[in-house]
Amino acid sequence: MSAKSIRARAPSASSPLTRRIMQAVKSRETKPEMQLRKTLHRLGMRYRVDCRPEKDLRCKADLVFRRVGVCVFIDGCFWHGCPQHFHCPDTNSDWWLEKINDNRERDERQRARLTKRGWLVIEFWEHELREDLESCANRVRLTVSDRSKWDMRSGSLEACH
C-alpha cells in the first residue's frame, strides 16, 4: 500500500447514478442490524449500539454487551468481502480490491485486539441474518448467557450461585 491512504486515493464515481447509490449506503442501522437488534430486544437483551467496547480502542462494534465482554459485528457482504457474495466492480477494480482487502485486514486486527483483551467477538455476514435471523439471535443469546458466568478479568468461570 502506498503512503497515501486508500480513502484519499478513492476514484471518482463512474456516473452520477453510481455516486448517488454510494452516498445512500448506510454504515450503521442497516436492515439486518435493525432486525437483529429488534429480535434481541424482544428476547429481553440489552446492549450498547455502535460504540467502542473500550474507550482506548479505535473500533466500534455494532452491538456491545460490556458486562459480559461480548461484541457483535455485522459485516456487509460487499464492504467486508464475503467469500460467497462479494463481486468486485468492473470499474476501478484494482482500487476496490485494495479497499476490500484493507477492510478485511482491519477487521482481523480489531478481532485480535479485542480477543487479546478478553472480549468474545461474534461476527455475522449480512446474508446470515437474512437467511436465519432467529438462529443468529439465539447464538448471541446463548453466548451472552454463557459469558455471564465468565470473569473477564481473571479469565475463569465464576462460582455459580
C-alpha positions in Angstrom: 0.0 0.0 0.0 1.3 3.4 -0.8 1.9 6.2 1.7 -1.4 7.9 0.7 -4.4 6.3 2.3 -6.9 4.4 0.3 -9.7 6.9 1.2 -7.5 9.8 -0.1 -6.9 7.9 -3.4 -10.6 7.0 -3.9 -11.5 7.4 -7.6 -14.5 9.5 -8.6 -17.8 7.7 -9.2 -18.2 6.4 -12.7 -21.5 8.1 -13.1 -23.9 10.4 -11.2 -26.2 7.4 -10.6 -23.3 5.4 -9.1 -22.4 8.4 -6.9 -26.0 8.7 -5.6 -26.1 5.0 -4.9 -22.8 5.0 -3.0 -23.8 8.1 -1.0 -27.0 6.3 0.1 -25.2 3.3 1.5 -25.7 3.2 5.3 -22.7 2.4 7.6 -25.0 1.7 10.6 -28.6 0.9 11.3 -28.8 -1.3 8.3 -31.9 -3.5 7.8 -30.1 -6.7 9.0 -28.7 -4.9 12.0 -32.0 -3.4 13.0 -33.7 -6.8 12.7 -31.2 -8.4 14.9 -31.5 -5.6 17.5 -35.3 -5.9 17.5 -35.1 -9.7 17.9 -32.6 -9.5 20.8 -34.6 -6.7 22.5 -37.7 -8.9 22.2 -35.7 -11.6 24.0 -35.1 -9.2 26.9 -31.5 -8.5 26.0 -30.0 -5.0 26.5 -26.8 -3.8 24.8 -25.0 -0.7 23.6 -25.2 0.2 19.9 -22.4 1.3 17.6 -19.9 2.0 20.3 -16.3 1.3 21.3 -16.0 -1.8 23.6 -13.2 0.0 25.3 -12.5 3.8 25.2 -8.9 3.4 24.1 -9.7 1.1 21.2 -10.3 2.7 17.8 -13.0 0.3 16.8 -16.8 0.3 17.1 -18.9 -2.8 17.4 -22.5 -2.9 16.2 -23.6 -4.4 19.5 -21.7 -4.4 22.8 -22.5 -6.4 25.9 -20.0 -4.7 28.2 -20.8 -6.6 31.4 -20.0 -9.9 29.8 -17.4 -8.9 27.3 -19.2 -9.8 24.1 -19.1 -7.7 20.8 -21.2 -8.3 17.8 -20.2 -7.2 14.3 -22.5 -7.4 11.3 -20.4 -7.4 8.2 -21.9 -6.2 4.9 -21.2 -8.8 2.1 -19.8 -6.1 -0.2 -17.8 -3.9 2.2 -16.2 -6.8 4.0 -15.6 -9.1 1.1 -17.9 -12.0 1.7 -16.5 -15.1 0.1 -20.0 -16.1 -1.1 -21.3 -12.8 -2.3 -18.6 -10.2 -3.0 -18.2 -9.3 -6.6 -15.6 -6.7 -7.5 -17.0 -3.9 -9.6 -15.7 -3.8 -13.1 -14.9 0.0 -12.9 -11.8 0.8 -10.8 -11.4 -2.9 -9.8 -7.8 -2.6 -8.6 -8.8 0.2 -6.2 -11.8 -1.8 -5.0 -9.8 -5.0 -4.4 -7.3 -3.0 -2.4 -10.1 -1.3 -0.4 -11.9 -4.6 0.4 -8.6 -6.3 1.4 -7.7 -3.3 3.6 -11.2 -3.7 5.3 -10.6 -7.4 5.9 -7.1 -6.7 7.4 -8.6 -4.0 9.7 -11.3 -6.4 10.8 -8.7 -9.0 11.6 -6.6 -6.6 13.6 -9.7 -5.4 15.6 -10.7 -9.0 16.4 -7.2 -9.8 17.6 -7.0 -6.7 19.8 -10.4 -7.4 21.3 -9.7 -11.1 21.9 -6.4 -10.3 23.5 -8.2 -8.1 26.0 -10.7 -10.9 26.8 -13.6 -10.0 24.6 -15.5 -12.6 22.8 -16.3 -11.5 19.2 -19.3 -12.7 17.3 -19.4 -11.8 13.6 -22.2 -12.3 11.1 -22.4 -11.7 7.4 -25.4 -9.7 6.4 -26.6 -12.7 4.4 -26.6 -14.9 7.5 -29.1 -12.6 9.2 -31.3 -12.5 6.1 -31.2 -16.3 5.8 -31.8 -17.3 9.5 -32.3 -14.3 11.9 -33.6 -16.4 14.7 -30.6 -18.7 14.7 -28.2 -15.8 14.8 -30.1 -14.1 17.6 -30.1 -17.4 19.5 -26.3 -17.7 19.1 -25.9 -14.2 20.6 -28.3 -15.0 23.4 -26.6 -18.3 24.3 -23.1 -16.7 24.1 -24.1 -13.8 26.4 -25.7 -16.2 28.8 -22.6 -18.4 28.9 -20.3 -15.4 29.3 -22.4 -14.1 32.2 -20.7 -16.9 34.2 -17.3 -15.8 32.9 -15.0 -13.4 34.8 -13.3 -11.3 32.0 -10.5 -10.0 34.2 -9.3 -13.4 35.6 -10.2 -15.4 32.5 -12.0 -18.1 34.6 -15.5 -19.2 35.4 -17.1 -17.5 38.4 -18.7 -19.7 41.0 -22.3 -20.3 40.1 -24.7 -19.2 42.8 
